[in-house]
Amino acid sequence: YLFDTAGQDTPYYKHYRMTNNWGQVLNAGLVVSCIAFKDVYPELSATFLNRAIADNSEFMSLSYAPDGIYPEGHMYWLYGTSYQIMMISALEHYSGSDSGLSECKGFDKSAWFEIFTSGNSGKAFNYSDSSVKIKQHPQLWYFADRFGWPEIVYNEEHEQNDNLGFLWIYYASKVDPKAINAPDR
């Protein structure tokens, strides 16, 4: 177990409280697992689910606030935000609420951070150990739908090559292609 049933931490719990993108990845996996096993282990799933949401809320306040600038650079934004969106989507489909995660200060603006760090040269502004190569931004389809910003996907290719492609197909299907114009920000 990651946590014992009394709520006391085990040595593994520290990994779920990491303040880098791994905190997002691990907690998203935990949330999806809790939802999958809720019928088999209802009390344990509820305990882990609540704890993962609380830990993730803390991470988001450190990583996206106040203005969306992701501290690990663009490559890690792509990776960590993929799992953040998976967690938010799983919670919304499971309970009808994401427990306020999508409203975390700066989360919405982080999509623009990714756009503004991607240059016309095909390279991204780099700090930290991120790659400078610009990849597709399938996460932007979530932001286009969620926050009503179809222009944010203006430069996105419509063919996505991503390990979480099923999420992008879902959100891309919700964005009106006629509303996708060049950003004016």
Secondary structure, DSSP 8 states (H G I E B T S, - for coil): --B-TTS-B-TTHHHHT-SSHHHHHHHHHHHHHHHHTTTTSHHHHHHHHHHHHHHHHHHHHHHTTTT---TT-HHHHHHHHHHHHHHHHHHHHHHS--TTGGGSTTTTTHHHHHHHTB-TTSBB---TT--SB----THHHHHHHHTT-GGGGTT--SS---TTHHHHHHHHTTS-GGG------
